[in-house]
């Protein structure tokens, strides 16, 4: 007899590759850290780059390699602006 999941459990096995990748970025003055997560919110990879032009290019190439079919970007903002 096959095992049956308990109450509140759902077994999902679509046999598909990742359909969507979200890349969340935490920007700072000297570095940006990005985390890539799949459509189920599972962390797939993390990368930190310098907050400079070469770091942005490196981050973009990294994300394209992780999700060649497409990706969505989310940037964290602190909402702080200089007074005046």
C-alpha positions in Angstrom: 0.0 0.0 0.0 1.5 3.4 -1.0 2.2 6.0 1.7 -0.4 8.7 2.1 0.6 12.2 3.2 -0.8 13.2 6.6 -3.5 15.9 7.1 -2.4 19.3 5.8 0.4 17.8 3.6 0.5 18.1 -0.1 2.9 16.3 -2.4 3.6 18.2 -5.5 5.9 16.7 -8.1 5.5 18.4 -11.5 8.7 17.1 -13.0 9.5 20.5 -14.3 12.4 22.8 -14.1 12.2 26.2 -12.4 9.5 28.2 -14.0 10.4 31.6 -12.5 13.4 33.0 -10.6 13.2 36.0 -8.4 16.4 37.8 -7.6 16.3 39.9 -4.5 19.0 42.5 -4.0 20.1 44.2 -0.8 22.1 47.2 -2.0 24.8 48.9 0.2 27.3 51.7 -0.5 30.2 49.3 -1.1 28.5 46.0 -2.1 25.3 44.5 -3.3 24.1 41.0 -2.1 21.7 39.1 -4.2 19.7 35.9 -3.5 18.0 33.9 -6.2 14.8 32.0 -5.2 12.6 29.7 -7.3 8.8 30.0 -7.7 8.3 28.1 -4.4 10.6 30.5 -2.5 13.5 28.1 -2.2 16.9 29.7 -2.1 18.9 28.6 -5.1 22.0 30.8 -5.0 23.6 33.9 -3.4 26.2 36.3 -4.7 27.8 39.5 -3.4 29.4 42.0 -5.8 31.1 45.4 -5.5 28.7 48.3 -5.8 30.4 49.4 -9.0 29.8 49.1 -12.7 31.8 45.8 -13.0 29.8 44.4 -10.0 26.5 45.2 -11.7 27.6 43.5 -14.9 28.8 40.5 -12.9 25.5 40.3 -11.0 23.5 40.5 -14.3 25.5 37.8 -15.9 25.1 35.6 -12.8 21.3 36.0 -12.9 21.1 35.3 -16.6 23.1 32.1 -16.1 20.8 31.0 -13.2 17.6 31.7 -15.1 18.1 31.9 -18.8 14.3 31.9 -19.5 13.8 35.0 -17.5 13.9 36.5 -14.0 12.2 39.2 -11.9 14.3 41.6 -9.8 13.4 43.0 -6.4 15.5 45.7 -4.8 15.4 46.5 -1.1 15.3 50.1 -0.3 15.7 51.8 3.0 13.8 54.9 2.2 16.4 57.2 3.8 17.2 60.5 2.2 19.5 63.3 3.3 17.7 66.0 5.3 17.5 69.4 3.7 
